[in-house]
Amino acid sequence: MEVHEGCLMGDDGVVVAGAPGTDAAGDMTVMAAMSGGVDSSVITYLLLQQGYQVTGVTMKLFGGSCCTPKDAADARFVCDGLGIRHYVFDFSEDFNRDVIDRFCDAYLAGETPNPCIDCNRFVKFDALQCRREQMGLQYMATGHYVRRTYDEETGKFLLKTGLDAGKDQSYVLYNLTQADLTHCLFPLGDYTKDQVRQIAHDQGFVNADKAESQDICFVPDGDYRSFILQRTGCILQPGDIVDEQGNVLGQHQGLAGFTIGQRKGLGIACGQPMFVLGKDVEANQLIVGPASSQGVSSLWADEVSLVHLPDLAKPVEVQAKVNYRAKAVPAQAYIDDAGLLQVSFHQPIRACAAGQAVVLYQGDVVVGGGVIRGSRK
């Protein structure tokens, strides 16, 4: 399928310079972000059932295990069956700059980034939202398992967890602003994955049983270390593996090959399991210790975003998650005078890695979050 940078191309092969005709008028117009998977196909169907005028859009990003020509073809097939137009946008430049480059830079700086958060922040809810506005469409809909509600008392939109706890994706969307939420729809927030697949089967969608991508899309084999080295040309420097007292226990082959909390693959024998506690980038040392040393009591984060609160100047009680798979745990949070998010946990937590996001909740409502830069015992 041909893709034109900066242009719209209909499935009839006609390149369109602007918005797709009269579909761009009115409050019931919506851009459905279609990855070619079952979730985004079902949201397109649901929106049509609800009376929206829908335009399907697929992004060309990288072409690893997602956003491939086959994915775009699957999305187009669904759109053809539903009788709506479909476009492919080339956002590969945005993706390379704002997702892949940030991913590589963070790892080389000793951090553990989450590229899915950057993809949502900079591509799906920045570049794609800009394209929605250019097309004159009122909403953008995605297949995220989250809910958007409106609080009449505050006049603000709330971002809430999806009802299917196993599929909830609110963690990666904490950067959404009120401007974003005003123009966002999340049709799957009240559905389970099984229900979504059943709808797809009932409609005869070609991707009803399509497997979900579980890896970083641009590193499908999981070997992010080799990917970073090949992309950046950097040569990782070997260094010491040390315990908390600075005693040398062994050698590492580059800090970028390790993550906080990692136990396997350290290449040292200490008579007890040892875990990665931290990285001293300046000294090029990997710091390890026993399980009893993993706990941290507080952290600080920058690049702070609040979804609906005007500020967080005073400490508030929240539940906090420090990575996508972590459970939300009780904590207290506030933003200090320097603009840093300070989070103190009621009980020590493990696997708190710089570069990951800390996301704050109050019940099922997302308060906001930030990028972890450091932690304290």
C-alpha positions in Angstrom: 0.0 0.0 0.0 1.4 3.4 -1.0 1.9 6.0 1.7 2.2 9.7 1.0 4.0 11.8 3.6 1.8 14.7 4.7 -1.1 13.7 2.4 -4.3 11.7 2.8 -4.8 8.8 0.4 -8.1 7.2 0.0 -8.5 3.5 -0.6 -9.6 4.5 -4.1 -6.0 5.6 -4.7 -6.9 9.3 -4.9 -4.6 11.6 -2.9 -6.7 14.2 -1.1 -5.1 17.4 0.0 -7.4 18.3 2.8 -10.3 16.9 4.9 -12.4 14.1 3.4 -15.3 16.1 2.1 -18.5 16.7 4.1 -17.5 14.0 6.6 -15.4 16.7 8.4 -18.5 18.7 9.5 -20.5 18.2 12.7 -20.0 17.0 16.2 -20.5 13.3 15.3 -17.4 13.0 13.1 -14.6 10.8 14.4 -11.2 9.5 13.4 -10.8 5.8 14.3 -7.1 5.0 14.9 -6.8 1.6 13.4 -3.7 -0.6 14.0 -5.1 -3.5 12.0 -5.8 -5.4 15.2 -9.1 -6.6 16.6 -9.6 -3.8 19.2 -9.4 -0.9 16.8 -11.6 -2.7 14.3 -14.3 -3.2 16.9 -14.2 0.4 18.0 -14.9 1.4 14.4 -17.9 -0.9 14.3 -19.2 0.3 17.7 -18.9 4.0 16.7 -20.9 3.4 13.5 -23.6 1.7 15.5 -23.7 4.7 17.8 -24.3 7.1 14.9 -20.9 8.5 14.3 -19.5 9.4 10.9 -16.2 7.4 11.0 -13.0 7.7 9.1 -10.4 5.0 9.5 -6.8 5.9 9.9 -3.7 3.7 10.1 -0.3 5.0 11.0 2.9 3.9 9.3 5.5 4.0 12.1 8.3 1.4 12.0 7.2 -1.9 10.6 8.4 -4.3 13.3 5.8 -6.5 14.8 3.1 -3.9 14.4 2.2 -1.2 11.9 3.2 -3.4 9.0 1.7 -3.4 5.4 -0.3 -6.4 6.5 -1.7 -4.5 9.4 -2.7 -1.6 7.2 -4.3 -4.1 4.7 -6.3 -5.7 7.6 -7.6 -2.2 8.7 -8.5 -1.4 5.1 -10.4 -4.7 4.7 -12.5 -3.9 7.8 -13.2 -0.4 6.6 -14.2 -1.7 3.1 -16.6 -4.1 4.8 -18.1 -1.3 6.9 -18.4 1.1 4.0 -16.1 3.9 5.3 -13.0 5.5 4.0 -9.5 4.6 5.1 -6.2 6.5 5.1 -2.6 5.7 5.9 -0.4 8.4 7.4 3.4 8.2 7.5 4.5 9.2 11.0 7.7 7.3 10.9 9.8 10.4 11.3 7.9 11.3 14.5 8.2 7.7 15.7 11.9 7.5 15.1 12.6 10.9 16.8 10.2 10.8 19.7 10.0 7.1 20.5 13.1 5.2 19.3 15.7 7.9 19.8 14.3 8.7 23.3 14.4 4.9 24.0 18.0 4.6 23.0 19.1 7.8 24.8 17.4 6.7 28.0 19.0 3.3 28.1 22.5 4.7 27.3 21.9 7.1 30.2 21.3 4.2 32.6 17.5 4.4 32.6 14.8 1.9 31.8 12.3 3.7 29.5 8.7 2.8 28.5 8.4 3.4 24.7 4.7 2.7 24.7 4.2 5.8 26.9 6.2 8.0 24.5 4.4 6.5 21.5 1.0 7.5 23.0 2.2 10.8 24.2 4.1 12.1 21.1 2.6 10.2 18.2 -1.0 9.0 18.9 -2.1 11.9 21.1 0.1 14.7 19.6 0.9 14.1 15.9 -2.3 12.2 15.2 -4.5 14.6 17.1 -3.0 17.4 15.0 -4.0 15.5 11.9 -7.5 15.0 13.3 -7.8 18.7 13.7 -6.5 19.3 10.2 -9.1 17.0 8.8 -11.8 18.9 10.6 -13.0 15.9 12.6 -14.4 16.3 16.1 -13.0 13.2 17.9 -10.3 10.7 17.7 -11.1 7.2 19.0 -8.6 4.5 20.0 -8.9 0.9 21.2 -7.4 1.6 24.6 -9.2 -0.1 27.5 -9.9 3.0 29.5 -12.9 5.1 30.3 -13.5 8.9 29.9 -16.2 10.5 32.0 -17.2 14.1 32.6 -17.4 15.6 36.1 -20.2 18.1 36.2 -19.0 19.7 39.5 -15.5 20.5 38.3 -16.3 20.8 34.6 -13.4 18.5 33.8 -13.0 15.2 32.1 -11.8 12.2 34.1 -9.6 9.4 32.8 -10.6 6.1 34.5 -9.3 2.6 34.4 -10.9 0.1 32.1 -13.5 -2.2 33.6 -11.4 -5.2 32.4 -8.6 -5.1 35.0 -6.5 -7.5 33.0 -6.6 -5.2 29.9 -6.6 -1.8 31.6 -4.2 0.6 29.8 -4.6 3.8 31.8 -0.9 3.6 32.9 0.3 4.5 29.5 -2.1 7.4 29.1 -1.4 9.5 32.2 -0.1 12.3 29.9 -3.5 13.0 28.5 -4.6 16.6 29.0 -8.1 18.1 29.2 -7.6 19.3 25.6 -6.9 15.7 24.6 -9.8 14.2 26.5 -12.2 16.8 25.0 -11.6 15.2 21.6 -11.1 11.6 22.6 -13.4 8.6 22.6 -12.5 5.2 24.2 -15.3 2.8 23.2 -13.8 -0.3 24.8 -13.6 1.0 28.3 -16.7 -1.0 29.4 -15.8 -4.2 27.5 -13.7 -7.2 28.2 -11.3 -8.6 25.6 -13.5 -11.7 25.2 -16.5 -9.6 24.4 -14.5 -7.6 21.9 -13.3 -10.8 20.1 -16.9 -12.0 20.0 -18.1 -8.8 18.4 -15.3 -9.2 15.8 -16.4 -12.8 15.1 -20.0 -11.8 14.8 -19.1 -9.2 12.2 -16.8 -11.5 10.3 -13.7 -9.4 10.8 -10.6 -10.9 9.3 -8.6 -10.1 12.4 -11.0 -11.5 15.0 -8.4 -13.9 16.3 -5.3 -11.9 15.6 -2.7 -12.2 18.3 -1.6 -9.2 20.3 1.9 -7.8 20.2 3.6 -8.5 23.5 7.0 -7.1 22.8 8.4 -3.7 22.0 7.2 -3.3 18.4 10.5 -2.1 17.0 12.5 -4.8 18.9 10.4 -7.9 18.1 13.1 -10.4 19.1 13.5 -8.7 22.5 17.2 -8.1 22.1 17.1 -4.3 22.8 20.8 -4.2 23.6 21.8 -5.3 20.1 19.2 -3.0 18.6 20.5 0.0 20.5 24.1 -0.7 19.6 23.3 -1.2 15.9 21.1 2.0 15.8 23.4 4.3 17.7 26.8 2.9 16.8 27.8 3.2 20.5 30.3 0.8 22.0 29.3 -0.2 25.5 32.1 -0.1 28.0 32.6 -3.0 30.5 32.7 -2.1 34.1 32.5 -3.4 37.7 29.6 -5.1 39.3 29.7 -4.0 42.9 27.7 -4.6 46.1 26.3 -1.8 48.3 29.6 -1.4 50.1 31.5 -1.0 46.8 33.1 -4.5 46.8 33.8 -5.7 43.3 31.8 -8.9 42.6 32.4 -9.3 38.8 32.3 -7.5 35.5 29.4 -6.3 33.3 29.6 -5.7 29.6 27.6 -2.5 29.5 25.0 -0.9 31.8 22.4 -0.7 29.0 22.1 -4.5 29.2 20.5 -4.5 32.7 17.3 -3.3 34.4 16.5 -2.5 38.0 15.3 -5.6 39.8 17.0 -8.0 37.3 18.2 -11.2 38.9 19.2 -13.6 36.0 22.1 -13.1 33.7 24.3 -11.2 36.2 27.2 -13.6 35.8 28.2 -13.6 39.5 28.1 -16.2 42.2 27.5 -14.9 45.7 25.8 -17.7 47.6 22.4 -16.0 47.5 20.3 -14.5 44.8 21.5 -11.0 43.9 19.4 -8.3 42.2 20.2 -5.1 40.3 19.7 -2.2 42.7 21.0 0.6 40.6 23.4 2.0 38.1 26.2 4.5 38.7 26.6 5.8 35.1 29.5 8.1 36.0 31.5 5.3 37.5 30.1 2.7 35.0 29.2 0.4 37.9 26.3 -1.9 38.2 25.1 -2.0 41.9 23.6 -5.3 43.1 22.3 -6.6 46.4 20.1 -9.2 48.1 16.3 -9.2 48.0 16.2 -7.5 51.4 18.0 -4.4 49.8 15.5 -3.9 47.0 12.9 -1.8 48.8 12.6 1.9 48.3 10.4 4.2 50.4 10.1 7.2 48.1 10.9 8.5 44.6 10.9 11.7 42.7 9.8 12.3 39.1 9.8 15.0 36.4 7.9 15.6 33.1 4.9 15.7 35.4 1.4 15.7 34.0 -1.9 16.0 35.9 -5.1 14.9 34.1 -7.8 16.9 35.9 -6.3 18.5 39.0 -5.1 22.2 38.8 -2.1 21.4 41.0 -0.8 19.1 43.6 0.9 21.5 45.9 -0.2 19.8 49.1 0.3 16.1 49.8 -2.6 13.8 48.9 -3.3 10.2 49.4 -3.1 8.1 46.2 -2.4 4.7 44.9 0.8 4.6 42.8 2.1 2.3 40.1 5.8 2.3 39.1 5.6 0.1 36.0 2.9 -1.3 33.8 2.7 -4.6 35.5 3.0 -3.4 39.0 0.1 -3.2 41.4 -1.1 0.2 42.6 0.0 0.6 46.2 -0.9 3.3 48.8 1.3 6.4 48.8 1.3 10.1 49.4 2.2 12.5 46.6 2.8 16.2 46.0 4.6 18.5 43.6 7.4 20.5 45.2 8.5 24.0 44.5 11.0 22.8 41.9 8.2 21.1 39.9 9.2 17.6 40.9 6.6 15.0 41.8 7.5 13.5 45.2 5.9 10.2 46.1 6.3 8.5 49.5 5.1 4.9 49.8 3.3 3.6 52.9 5.4 0.4 52.6 8.7 -0.1 50.7 8.4 -1.2 47.1 10.7 -3.0 44.7 11.7 -2.6 41.0 11.5 1.2 41.0 13.6 2.1 37.9 14.6 5.5 36.7 13.0 6.1 33.2 9.8 4.3 34.0 6.7 6.2 34.8 5.0 6.6 38.2 1.3 6.9 37.7 -1.1 8.0 40.5 -4.7 6.9 41.0 -7.5 7.7 43.4 -9.7 4.6 43.1 -10.4 4.1 39.4 -9.5 7.7 38.5 -6.1 8.6 37.0 -4.6 11.6 38.8 -1.5 12.0 36.7 2.1 10.9 36.8 5.7 11.6 35.8 9.0 10.0 34.7 10.9 8.5 37.6 14.4 10.0 38.0 15.5 8.7 41.4 14.5 6.9 44.6 15.4 6.7 48.2 15.7 3.8 50.7 
